[in-house]
Amino acid sequence: MESEDEANKNTEGQNNITEDDPGMPIKKQPSPRQGFQLPSSPPTFVTMRQLTEAANAFYNMSLAHEITVDSEFRIEKYDPPEDSLEHTVKETMHRAFWDMLRSSLEADPPDYQPTLNLLSEIKQSLNGLVLPNQKTLQKLVDSSLDLDAAKATLEQTGHLNLEAYAIQVINMMHQFCAPVRDQEVENLRKIDDPVEAFRNAFTLLEKMHMDLANFTIAQMRPYIRQQAVQYERSKFATFLDAQKALGLDGLRRTREWIKAAFSKLTNVSGSELPNTASASSASASHLPGERAGQQWVSADSDSSAEGFPLTPNNILREAYLELLVWPAGKDWPETVVMDQLRLTELGIQLANIVTLTSLVLVVCNFVASNASSIFPGSCLSRVDPSMMIQLKQMVCKSGIGILRNSTSTSTQQRGAAMAEEIIFTVERWLNTTLSSLKSTSTTPPDTNESTEETDASKAIHLLPDSLKETLSSQVVEVVSERHPVFILMNKRAIGFLRSALSAYPPEPLPLPPGFSILSDVTRLAVNAVTANQADCSTSPCGHCPPSQPIPSAMATGLRPRTPDTDPPKRLQKLEHLSLSNLASRLLPLLAHNRHVFGPQYAEIIQALLLPNTEPSPSTVTSQRFRSRSVSAKKSESEEETFEMT
């Protein structure tokens, strides 16, 4: 009995022991439902000031980047769309302001306080157009718009001569403005209503401030370019620090983008790390002078990237070429976010070039394949190559016209419009060719020739409906970028850009087959437009806008070019229908970004090329990747250096 009582006491004592009792540690078994849990990370706090500084740094970096990369960059006034709520509210508030000013002047007695406030704002705006070292002009503004004197006159007479102040403001604006604004300033003198004159003067003052800002940018661009690389690096580092503070990888999309380009080149090569023998044989057969053991892209592949070594420069170049066909809904890499609009425009330029050249090939192949159904039997044998060249030129001009005038973003609508225009062009060429063959024929007509064939030679020849449907479907496939000819020409264009962006491209670099006719037509069209503008400058025809002289230097500002008021189009300039123009626009962008983001690119590419190496922060920035240049005109000792510093 005693032993049972003692056992019960021990059991009760154990049940009374808690986890907090330091004298008796108890090992508890985890509940099968609870499982194993990691401790949560400490919370990370980011202040609004840090976010604001990061946003401002990114804005300043993007502004410096635009000034450096785009030689035609200019500041323009933002005008909301006419059908937007913002535009309606803005116009309503402006109208209310000037209506209140007019009502105050028409009151009995007149209230001149709003007018004094208006003159004060005009004075501040004029002072903003004067440079700090132009003391004489500052004194002129102060003396012409002396608000203390105006208040004294108002107290003595109870009246202000607004017409006199308007004349003084217009005179100063005429002295400060660029020559392109002279006519607009003179138009202010024709306004008799002082309120309306001040209203138009305010609008013109905004333009003059834009002129001054753009003039300052043009003058400071060489100095900004000298400091742009280091400045953009420091601002981008601030952005990365802000992302890191939030626990985010600020280069995540950039890593994925470069890794995709690396994988593409690796898949083309057939093996990621070839042995020394295979690398040496590839070096001896394709690229003489390259060191053994380097990673090579196979020349036996069908890809247009063949023959290029797997080096940092080639990987980065391939990545930038991928940006020309970047999907619309896909996020852009962090290092090219500032260039996404420019790269999108370059992608459209590439698509336009490939589309036009593909249309020429498709139409010519269509005519050649169906010549027996298109031409009468007696004319088929007399069609010479010069007539086919004329067809190519006509197709190019028609396609250029559609691209320049089309504002539709729908591929289906653009394809339908292009198909209709191409069919009309082919029929027009057909009738022109038949008329030319008839007029140049010296053979007397055969009296035994059937009446139907004679009447057919005099009639207007149209394509049969079946051929129209066939040609229309092919044109739509070309515009939709699904036609095999488009795919082939796109590979040729990318191959040309790949060679043009290499370290030592062949000189001269020949255009790929099929692109020469577009280059010739574009050059002739540009020359015609230039000649037309020259004729209009000497004897205006009324159809062209008047030319605006732009000075080389101004004390207060100039406007490099007028803003575009037309709706956005897929083709802005005829010069953009050239592969060489596309390469010349892409090359500076690639070179600048390679200098700015070199340290980041070096770290990412080194991790791909040397996956088993963990570079320290001190060695990453000084790392260089070298690859021998491939050029018969360059010596074997020359090296292409991809600077990462």
C-alpha positions in Angstrom: 0.0 0.0 0.0 2.8 2.4 0.8 4.5 1.7 -2.5 1.2 2.5 -4.4 0.8 5.7 -2.5 4.3 6.8 -3.2 3.8 6.0 -6.9 0.6 8.1 -7.0 2.4 11.0 -5.3 5.2 10.9 -7.9 2.7 10.9 -10.7 0.8 13.8 -9.3 4.1 15.7 -8.8 5.1 15.2 -12.4 1.7 16.4 -13.6 2.2 19.6 -11.5 5.6 20.4 -13.0 5.3 23.1 -15.6 7.6 24.2 -18.5 8.6 27.3 -16.5 10.1 25.1 -13.6 13.8 25.5 -13.9 14.5 22.6 -11.6 13.1 19.8 -13.9 13.6 20.2 -17.6 11.1 18.3 -19.7 11.6 17.3 -23.3 8.3 17.8 -25.1 7.6 15.9 -28.3 6.5 18.2 -31.2 2.9 17.8 -32.3 2.6 16.1 -35.7 0.2 18.9 -36.8 2.5 21.7 -35.8 5.5 20.7 -37.8 8.9 22.5 -38.1 8.8 26.4 -38.4 11.6 28.8 -39.2 11.8 32.0 -37.1 10.5 35.0 -39.0 13.0 37.6 -40.3 13.2 40.9 -38.5 11.0 43.6 -40.1 12.6 46.0 -42.5 11.6 49.6 -42.4 12.1 52.0 -45.3 11.3 55.7 -44.8 9.5 57.8 -47.3 12.6 60.0 -47.6 14.6 57.0 -48.9 11.9 56.2 -51.5 11.7 59.8 -52.6 15.5 60.1 -52.9 15.6 56.9 -55.0 12.8 58.2 -57.2 14.5 61.6 -57.7 17.8 59.8 -58.4 16.2 57.7 -61.1 14.5 60.7 -62.7 17.8 62.7 -62.8 19.6 59.6 -64.1 17.0 59.2 -66.9 17.2 62.9 -67.8 21.0 62.7 -68.1 20.7 59.5 -70.0 18.3 61.0 -72.6 20.5 64.1 -73.1 23.5 61.9 -73.6 22.0 59.2 -75.9 19.5 61.3 -77.9 21.2 64.2 -79.8 17.7 65.5 -80.7 16.3 65.4 -77.1 14.3 68.4 -76.2 11.9 69.4 -73.5 8.3 69.9 -74.7 5.2 71.1 -72.9 2.8 68.5 -71.9 -0.6 68.9 -73.3 -3.3 66.5 -72.2 -5.5 64.9 -74.8 -8.4 67.1 -75.9 -11.0 64.4 -74.9 -9.6 63.9 -71.4 -10.9 65.2 -68.1 -7.6 66.8 -67.4 -7.8 68.9 -70.6 -11.4 69.9 -69.7 -10.5 71.0 -66.2 -7.4 72.9 -67.3 -9.3 74.8 -70.0 -12.1 75.6 -67.6 -9.8 76.9 -64.9 -7.8 79.1 -67.4 -11.0 80.5 -68.9 -12.3 81.3 -65.4 -9.1 83.1 -64.5 -9.2 85.4 -67.5 -13.0 85.9 -67.1 -12.5 87.0 -63.5 -9.7 89.4 -64.6 -11.9 91.0 -67.2 -14.8 91.2 -64.8 -12.6 93.0 -62.2 -11.6 95.6 -64.9 -15.1 96.1 -66.0 -16.4 96.7 -62.5 -17.4 100.1 -61.2 -15.0 101.2 -59.8 -12.5 98.8 -61.4 -10.5 96.5 -59.2 -6.8 96.5 -60.3 -5.5 94.2 -57.7 -5.7 91.1 -60.0 -4.0 93.1 -62.7 -1.1 93.9 -60.3 -0.8 90.2 -59.5 -0.7 89.4 -63.2 2.0 92.0 -63.9 4.0 90.5 -61.0 3.8 87.0 -62.5 4.8 88.4 -65.9 7.8 90.1 -64.4 8.9 86.9 -62.7 8.5 85.1 -66.0 10.6 87.6 -67.9 13.3 87.6 -65.2 13.4 83.8 -65.6 14.5 84.4 -69.2 17.4 86.6 -68.2 20.8 84.9 -67.4 22.4 85.8 -64.0 25.2 87.7 -65.7 22.9 89.9 -67.8 22.6 92.7 -65.4 21.5 95.2 -68.0 18.5 93.1 -69.0 17.6 92.6 -65.4 17.5 96.4 -64.9 15.4 96.7 -68.0 12.8 94.3 -66.7 12.7 96.0 -63.3 12.3 99.5 -64.8 9.7 98.6 -67.4 7.6 96.7 -64.9 8.0 98.8 -61.7 5.2 97.5 -59.5 5.8 100.1 -56.8 5.4 102.9 -59.4 2.3 101.2 -60.7 0.8 101.1 -57.1 1.7 104.8 -56.6 0.0 105.7 -59.9 -3.1 103.7 -58.9 -3.3 105.5 -55.6 -3.0 108.9 -57.2 -5.2 108.5 -60.2 -7.2 105.3 -59.5 -6.4 104.1 -63.0 -3.8 101.9 -64.7 -2.9 102.2 -68.4 -2.9 98.5 -69.3 -2.2 99.2 -73.0 1.1 100.9 -72.1 2.2 97.9 -69.9 1.2 95.5 -72.7 3.4 97.4 -75.1 6.3 97.3 -72.7 5.9 93.5 -72.2 5.7 92.9 -75.9 8.8 94.9 -76.5 10.8 93.0 -73.9 9.5 89.7 -75.3 10.7 90.7 -78.8 14.1 91.5 -77.4 14.4 88.2 -75.4 12.9 85.7 -77.8 14.6 83.6 -80.5 14.1 84.6 -84.1 11.6 81.7 -84.6 9.3 83.6 -82.2 9.5 87.0 -83.9 6.3 86.5 -85.9 4.4 85.3 -82.9 5.5 88.4 -80.9 4.5 90.7 -83.8 1.1 89.1 -83.8 0.6 90.3 -80.2 0.8 93.9 -81.3 -2.3 93.4 -83.5 -4.4 92.6 -80.4 -6.3 95.6 -79.2 -7.8 94.0 -76.1 -5.2 94.2 -73.3 -6.7 91.1 -71.5 -6.4 89.0 -74.6 -2.9 90.4 -75.3 -1.8 89.3 -71.8 -3.4 85.9 -72.2 -1.5 85.3 -75.5 1.7 86.7 -74.0 1.5 84.1 -71.2 1.2 81.3 -73.7 4.2 82.7 -75.7 6.3 83.1 -72.5 5.9 79.4 -71.8 7.3 78.6 -75.2 10.2 81.0 -74.7 11.0 79.2 -71.4 11.1 75.9 -73.3 13.4 77.5 -75.9 15.8 78.6 -73.2 15.8 75.2 -71.5 16.4 73.4 -74.9 19.2 75.9 -75.7 20.8 75.2 -72.4 20.6 71.5 -73.0 22.2 71.9 -76.4 25.0 74.0 -75.0 25.7 71.7 -72.0 25.3 68.4 -73.9 29.1 67.9 -74.5 29.8 68.5 -70.8 27.0 66.2 -69.7 28.3 63.5 -71.9 31.7 63.7 -70.2 30.2 63.1 -66.8 27.2 61.0 -67.7 28.8 57.6 -67.1 29.9 58.2 -63.6 26.7 60.2 -62.8 24.4 57.4 -64.1 26.4 54.8 -62.2 26.1 56.6 -58.9 22.4 57.2 -59.4 21.8 53.6 -60.4 23.7 52.5 -57.3 21.3 54.6 -55.2 18.4 52.8 -56.9 19.9 49.4 -56.2 20.5 50.3 -52.6 16.8 51.3 -52.2 15.8 48.0 -53.7 18.1 46.1 -51.4 16.7 47.9 -48.4 13.3 46.5 -49.4 14.7 43.0 -49.7 14.5 43.0 -53.5 17.0 42.1 -56.2 17.3 45.2 -58.3 18.8 43.2 -61.2 16.5 40.2 -61.3 15.1 40.9 -64.8 18.5 41.9 -66.1 19.9 38.5 -64.9 17.1 36.7 -66.6 17.5 38.7 -69.8 21.3 38.1 -70.1 20.9 34.5 -69.1 18.4 34.0 -71.9 20.9 35.4 -74.4 23.7 33.2 -73.0 21.4 30.1 -73.2 20.6 31.0 -76.8 24.3 31.1 -77.8 25.1 28.0 -75.8 22.3 26.0 -77.5 23.7 27.1 -80.9 27.2 26.0 -79.9 25.9 22.5 -79.2 28.0 22.1 -76.1 28.6 24.5 -73.3 32.3 23.7 -72.8 34.0 22.1 -75.8 37.3 20.3 -75.4 40.5 21.8 -76.5 40.7 19.8 -79.7 37.3 20.8 -80.9 37.9 24.4 -79.9 41.2 24.4 -81.7 39.7 22.9 -84.9 36.9 25.4 -84.8 39.4 28.1 -84.3 41.5 26.9 -87.2 38.6 26.4 -89.6 36.5 29.5 -88.8 38.2 32.2 -86.7 42.0 32.1 -87.0 44.0 33.6 -84.2 41.5 32.6 -81.4 43.1 31.0 -78.3 42.3 27.3 -77.7 39.8 26.3 -75.1 37.4 29.2 -75.6 33.7 28.6 -76.0 32.6 28.8 -79.6 29.3 29.1 -81.5 29.1 26.3 -84.1 29.3 27.4 -87.7 27.3 24.4 -88.7 24.2 25.7 -87.0 21.3 27.2 -88.9 21.2 30.2 -86.6 22.4 33.5 -87.8 24.5 33.7 -84.7 27.0 31.2 -86.0 30.7 31.9 -86.1 30.8 34.2 -83.0 32.7 33.1 -79.9 30.9 32.9 -76.6 32.4 36.0 -75.1 30.9 38.8 -72.9 30.7 41.2 -75.8 28.8 38.7 -78.0 26.5 37.7 -75.1 25.7 41.3 -74.4 25.2 42.1 -78.1 22.9 39.2 -78.5 20.9 40.3 -75.5 20.4 43.8 -77.0 19.4 42.3 -80.3 16.7 40.4 -78.4 15.3 43.8 -77.2 14.4 44.6 -80.8 11.7 41.9 -80.7 10.8 42.2 -77.0 7.2 41.1 -76.3 4.8 43.9 -75.6 3.5 42.7 -72.2 6.9 41.6 -70.8 8.7 43.6 -68.2 11.9 45.3 -69.4 15.3 44.7 -67.8 16.2 47.2 -65.1 19.3 48.5 -67.0 17.3 49.4 -70.1 14.1 50.7 -68.6 15.1 54.2 -69.6 15.5 53.1 -73.2 12.3 51.1 -73.6 10.6 53.7 -75.7 13.7 54.1 -77.9 14.1 50.3 -78.2 10.5 49.9 -79.1 10.9 52.4 -81.8 14.0 50.6 -83.1 12.0 47.4 -83.1 9.3 49.0 -85.1 12.0 50.3 -87.5 13.3 46.8 -87.9 9.8 45.4 -88.5 9.1 48.1 -91.2 12.4 47.3 -93.0 11.8 43.6 -93.0 8.1 44.0 -94.0 8.9 46.1 -97.0 11.6 43.9 -98.3 9.5 40.8 -97.7 6.6 42.4 -99.6 8.9 43.0 -102.6 10.0 39.4 -102.7 6.5 38.0 -102.2 5.0 40.2 -104.9 7.7 39.5 -107.4 7.5 35.8 -106.7 3.7 36.0 -107.1 3.9 37.7 -110.4 6.6 35.3 -111.7 4.6 32.3 -110.6 1.4 33.5 -112.1 2.7 35.3 -115.2 0.8 33.0 -117.6 -2.5 34.0 -115.9 -1.6 37.7 -115.6 -0.2 38.5 -119.0 -1.7 37.8 -122.4 0.2 35.1 -124.3 1.7 37.6 -126.8 3.1 39.8 -124.1 4.6 37.3 -121.7 7.7 36.7 -123.7 8.5 40.4 -123.9 8.6 41.1 -120.2 12.2 42.1 -119.4 14.0 42.5 -116.0 13.7 46.3 -116.1 9.9 46.0 -115.7 10.4 43.8 -112.7 12.6 46.5 -111.2 9.9 49.0 -111.8 7.5 46.7 -110.0 9.8 46.5 -107.0 10.0 50.3 -106.8 6.3 50.7 -107.0 5.7 48.1 -104.3 8.3 49.9 -102.0 6.6 53.3 -102.6 3.2 51.9 -101.9 4.3 50.1 -98.7 6.1 53.2 -97.5 2.9 55.3 -98.1 0.9 52.9 -96.0 3.4 52.9 -93.2 3.7 56.7 -93.1 0.0 57.4 -93.2 -1.2 54.5 -91.0 -2.0 55.3 -87.4 -3.8 52.0 -86.6 -2.3 49.7 -84.0 -4.2 46.7 -85.2 -2.2 44.3 -87.2 -5.3 43.1 -89.0 -6.3 46.6 -90.1 -2.8 47.3 -91.3 -2.7 44.0 -93.1 -6.0 44.7 -94.9 -4.9 48.2 -95.9 -1.6 47.0 -97.1 -3.1 44.1 -99.1 -5.6 46.5 -100.8 -2.8 48.9 -101.7 -0.5 46.2 -103.0 -3.2 44.7 -105.2 -3.9 48.1 -106.7 -0.2 48.7 -107.2 0.2 45.4 -109.1 -2.8 46.1 -111.3 -1.4 49.6 -112.0 2.0 48.2 -112.9 0.3 45.5 -115.1 -1.6 48.1 -117.1 1.5 50.4 -117.4 3.6 47.5 -118.6 1.1 46.4 -121.2 0.8 49.9 -122.4 4.6 50.2 -122.7 4.8 46.9 -124.5 2.1 48.0 -126.9 3.7 51.3 -127.7 7.2 49.9 -128.2 6.1 47.0 -130.3 7.2 47.3 -133.9 5.6 44.1 -135.2 2.5 44.8 -137.3 -0.7 43.3 -135.9 -1.7 39.9 -137.1 -4.8 40.0 -139.1 -5.7 36.5 -138.0 -5.5 37.5 -134.3 -8.7 36.9 -132.6 -11.0 39.8 -131.8 -11.1 38.9 -128.1 -7.3 39.2 -127.7 -7.3 42.6 -129.6 -10.1 43.9 -127.3 -8.2 42.6 -124.3 -5.1 44.6 -125.2 -7.2 47.8 -125.2 -9.1 47.0 -121.9 -8.0 47.7 -118.4 -6.5 44.5 -117.0 -7.4 43.4 -113.5 -6.2 40.5 -111.5 -8.6 37.5 -111.3 -10.4 37.2 -108.0 -8.6 34.0 -107.2 -5.2 35.6 -107.6 -6.4 38.6 -105.6 -7.3 36.4 -102.7 -4.0 34.6 -102.9 -1.9 37.7 -103.0 -4.0 39.4 -100.3 -3.5 36.4 -97.9 0.2 36.4 -98.5 0.5 40.2 -97.9 -1.5 39.8 -94.6 0.8 37.0 -93.5 3.8 39.3 -94.2 2.4 42.2 -92.2 1.5 39.7 -89.4 5.1 38.5 -89.4 4.1 34.9 -90.1 5.2 34.5 -93.7 8.3 32.3 -94.3 9.8 35.1 -96.4 9.4 37.5 -93.5 11.1 35.0 -91.1 14.0 34.6 -93.6 14.5 38.3 -94.2 14.3 39.0 -90.4 17.1 36.5 -89.9 19.2 38.2 -92.5 18.5 41.6 -90.9 19.5 40.4 -87.5 22.6 38.9 -88.9 23.6 42.2 -90.5 23.0 44.0 -87.2 25.0 41.4 -85.4 28.0 41.9 -87.7 27.6 45.7 -87.7 27.6 45.8 -83.8 30.7 43.6 -83.6 34.0 45.1 -82.5 35.6 45.1 -86.0 32.9 44.6 -88.6 34.1 44.1 -92.2 34.5 47.3 -94.2 32.4 47.9 -96.1 29.6 45.7 -94.7 27.4 44.6 -97.6 23.7 44.7 -97.3 21.9 41.3 -97.1 20.3 40.0 -100.3 17.0 41.6 -100.9 17.5 44.9 -99.0 19.3 46.9 -101.7 16.1 47.9 -103.6 14.6 49.4 -100.4 17.8 51.3 -99.8 17.7 52.7 -103.3 14.1 53.7 -103.2 14.6 55.4 -99.8 17.6 57.4 -101.0 15.6 58.6 -104.0 12.6 59.6 -101.8 14.8 61.4 -99.4 16.5 63.3 -102.2 13.1 64.2 -103.7 11.8 65.5 -100.3 15.0 67.6 -99.8 14.7 69.1 -103.3 11.0 69.8 -102.7 11.8 71.6 -99.5 14.6 73.6 -101.2 12.1 74.7 -103.9 9.5 75.7 -101.4 12.1 77.8 -99.5 12.8 79.8 -102.6 9.3 80.0 -103.9 6.7 78.9 -101.3 3.9 76.9 -102.9 1.4 77.2 -100.0 1.4 73.5 -99.2 4.6 73.3 -97.2 4.9 75.0 -93.7 7.1 78.1 -93.7 10.7 77.4 -92.7 11.8 78.7 -89.3 15.4 80.0 -89.1 17.3 78.7 -86.2 20.4 80.6 -85.0 23.6 78.9 -84.1 23.8 80.9 -80.8 21.3 82.9 -78.8 21.5 84.9 -75.6 18.1 83.7 -74.3 17.3 80.5 -76.1 16.2 78.8 -79.3 13.9 76.0 -80.3 15.8 73.2 -82.1 12.6 71.9 -83.8 8.9 72.2 -83.5 6.9 69.6 -81.7 5.1 66.9 -83.7 1.3 67.5 -83.7 0.4 64.6 -85.9 -0.8 61.4 -84.4 1.9 58.8 -83.9 2.8 56.7 -86.9 4.8 53.6 -87.5 7.2 55.4 -89.8 8.4 58.9 -88.8 11.3 59.4 -91.2 12.3 57.9 -94.5 15.8 57.6 -93.3 14.6 54.9 -90.9 14.0 52.5 -93.7 17.7 51.6 -93.8 19.5 48.8 -91.9 22.6 51.0 -91.7 20.5 53.7 -90.0 19.2 51.2 -87.6 22.7 50.0 -86.7 23.9 53.6 -86.3 21.1 54.2 -83.8 21.6 51.0 -81.8 25.4 51.1 -81.6 25.7 54.3 -79.5 23.0 53.0 -77.1 24.8 49.7 -76.7 28.2 51.4 -76.2 26.8 53.9 -73.6 25.0 51.3 -71.5 27.9 49.0 -71.6 30.1 51.7 -70.1 27.5 52.7 -67.5 26.3 49.2 -66.4 29.6 47.5 -67.0 30.2 46.4 -63.4 26.7 44.8 -63.2 27.0 43.1 -66.6 30.5 41.8 -65.7 29.2 40.2 -62.5 26.3 38.5 -64.3 28.2 37.3 -67.3 31.2 36.1 -65.2 28.8 34.0 -63.2 27.5 32.5 -66.4 30.8 31.8 -68.0 32.5 30.7 -64.8 29.7 29.2 -62.7 32.1 27.6 -60.2 33.9 30.9 -59.4 32.7 33.2 -56.6 34.2 36.6 -57.5 34.7 38.9 -54.6 33.5 42.5 -54.7 37.1 43.7 -55.0 37.7 41.6 -58.1 34.4 41.9 -60.0 34.8 45.5 -60.9 38.3 45.0 -62.2 37.5 41.9 -64.2 38.1 42.0 -67.9 37.0 39.5 -70.5 39.1 39.4 -73.7 38.5 37.8 -77.0 40.4 38.0 -80.2 38.9 40.1 -82.9 37.8 38.4 -86.1 38.8 40.4 -89.1 41.1 39.8 -92.0 42.3 43.4 -91.9 43.2 43.2 -88.2 46.3 41.5 -86.9 46.1 38.4 -84.8 47.6 40.3 -81.8 44.7 42.8 -81.6 42.2 42.1 -78.8 38.7 43.2 -78.2 38.3 44.2 -74.6 35.1 44.3 -72.7 35.7 46.8 -70.0 33.9 46.2 -66.7 35.4 49.1 -64.8 
